[in-house]
Structures are given as structure tokens and as C-alpha cells.
Amino acid sequence: MLKYNLIYTSPGNDDYLWNGTGFDKLKSVDREPLLFSGKSVKEDQLKETLQKCKETARKLFPEDTDPTIKSVEVVVP
């Protein structure tokens, strides 16, 4: 079964990784990129989780009236 990470792009063009309850900023100067681990979402939960992710983005980033969320397939060897 496929798994996905969800990435939110803010109006300021910053990327945030969905962690299951909120977002962790990517491209942070304070952290190494490999320290980030998002909440993987199974394919059958993707639609529901995308909706929850958008609702959270609207609350955390009220200036963004139409949040952009990308689902990125997690490759598992």
C-alpha cells in the first residue's frame, strides 16, 4: 500500500511538513533537513487527512484562503 507525506506551501512560499496535528517548517536554518519526519498517510486515508490538513492550515495561516497541500509518495524499499 502506498504511503504519502503532506507538504503545505504558505503564501510566503515556505514549505511545511504535516506531522499529524500541525506543521513543521522545512528549509529551516536552525535544523538539518534530515531531522524532519512527517506523519506518513496511507493511501486509503489520504482524502480524509488532506481535508484535516487543509483545515489546520487555514487556522494556522488565516491569510491563506486556499491552502496548497501536496501529497508526496514515500518510497519504501
C-alpha positions as a Markdown table, in Angstrom:
| # | Residue | x | y | z |
|---|---|---|---|---|
| 1 | Met | 0.0 | 0.0 | 0.0 |
| 2 | Leu | 1.3 | 3.4 | -0.9 |
| 3 | Lys | 2.1 | 6.0 | 1.8 |
| 4 | Tyr | 2.4 | 9.8 | 1.5 |
| 5 | Asn | 3.8 | 12.8 | 3.3 |
| 6 | Leu | 1.8 | 16.0 | 3.0 |
| 7 | Ile | 3.5 | 19.3 | 2.3 |
| 8 | Tyr | 1.8 | 22.7 | 2.8 |
| 9 | Thr | 3.2 | 25.7 | 0.9 |
| 10 | Ser | 2.5 | 29.0 | 2.6 |
| 11 | Pro | 1.7 | 32.3 | 0.8 |
| 12 | Gly | 5.3 | 33.3 | 1.6 |
| 13 | Asn | 6.5 | 30.3 | -0.3 |
| 14 | Asp | 7.7 | 28.4 | 2.8 |
| 15 | Asp | 7.2 | 24.6 | 2.9 |
| 16 | Tyr | 5.8 | 22.8 | 6.0 |
| 17 | Leu | 5.6 | 19.1 | 6.6 |
| 18 | Trp | 2.4 | 17.7 | 8.1 |
| 19 | Asn | 3.2 | 15.9 | 11.4 |
| 20 | Gly | -0.3 | 14.6 | 12.2 |
| 21 | Thr | -1.6 | 17.5 | 14.2 |
| 22 | Gly | 0.2 | 20.5 | 12.7 |
| 23 | Phe | 3.2 | 21.5 | 10.6 |
| 24 | Asp | 7.0 | 21.5 | 10.9 |
| 25 | Lys | 8.7 | 24.1 | 8.8 |
| 26 | Leu | 11.1 | 22.7 | 6.2 |
| 27 | Lys | 14.2 | 24.6 | 4.9 |
| 28 | Ser | 14.8 | 25.8 | 8.5 |
| 29 | Val | 18.2 | 27.4 | 9.0 |
| 30 | Asp | 18.2 | 26.0 | 12.6 |
| 31 | Arg | 17.8 | 22.4 | 11.6 |
| 32 | Glu | 19.3 | 19.8 | 9.3 |
| 33 | Pro | 16.7 | 18.7 | 6.7 |
| 34 | Leu | 17.2 | 15.1 | 7.5 |
| 35 | Leu | 15.8 | 15.6 | 11.0 |
| 36 | Phe | 12.3 | 16.1 | 9.7 |
| 37 | Ser | 10.0 | 13.2 | 9.7 |
| 38 | Gly | 6.4 | 13.7 | 8.8 |
| 39 | Lys | 3.3 | 11.7 | 9.5 |
| 40 | Ser | 3.0 | 9.2 | 6.7 |
| 41 | Val | -0.5 | 8.7 | 5.5 |
| 42 | Lys | -1.8 | 5.5 | 3.9 |
| 43 | Glu | -3.5 | 5.8 | 0.5 |
| 44 | Asp | -6.9 | 4.8 | 1.9 |
| 45 | Gln | -6.7 | 7.7 | 4.5 |
| 46 | Leu | -5.3 | 10.3 | 2.1 |
| 47 | Lys | -8.5 | 12.1 | 1.2 |
| 48 | Glu | -9.7 | 12.5 | 4.8 |
| 49 | Thr | -6.2 | 13.5 | 6.0 |
| 50 | Leu | -5.8 | 16.1 | 3.2 |
| 51 | Gln | -9.1 | 17.7 | 4.4 |
| 52 | Lys | -7.9 | 17.8 | 8.0 |
| 53 | Cys | -4.5 | 19.2 | 6.9 |
| 54 | Lys | -6.3 | 22.0 | 4.9 |
| 55 | Glu | -8.5 | 22.9 | 7.9 |
| 56 | Thr | -5.4 | 23.1 | 10.1 |
| 57 | Ala | -3.5 | 25.2 | 7.6 |
| 58 | Arg | -6.5 | 27.7 | 7.5 |
| 59 | Lys | -6.3 | 28.0 | 11.3 |
| 60 | Leu | -2.6 | 28.4 | 11.5 |
| 61 | Phe | -2.2 | 30.6 | 8.3 |
| 62 | Pro | -5.5 | 32.6 | 8.2 |
| 63 | Glu | -4.1 | 34.9 | 5.4 |
| 64 | Asp | -4.1 | 31.8 | 3.1 |
| 65 | Thr | -7.7 | 31.4 | 1.9 |
| 66 | Asp | -6.9 | 28.5 | -0.4 |
| 67 | Pro | -4.1 | 26.4 | 1.2 |
| 68 | Thr | -2.0 | 24.4 | -1.2 |
| 69 | Ile | -1.2 | 20.9 | 0.0 |
| 70 | Lys | 0.9 | 18.4 | -2.0 |
| 71 | Ser | 0.9 | 14.7 | -1.3 |
| 72 | Val | 4.3 | 13.2 | -1.9 |
| 73 | Glu | 4.7 | 9.5 | -2.2 |
| 74 | Val | 7.0 | 7.9 | 0.4 |
| 75 | Val | 9.3 | 5.4 | -1.3 |
| 76 | Val | 9.8 | 2.3 | 0.9 |
| 77 | Pro | 12.5 | 0.0 | -0.4 |
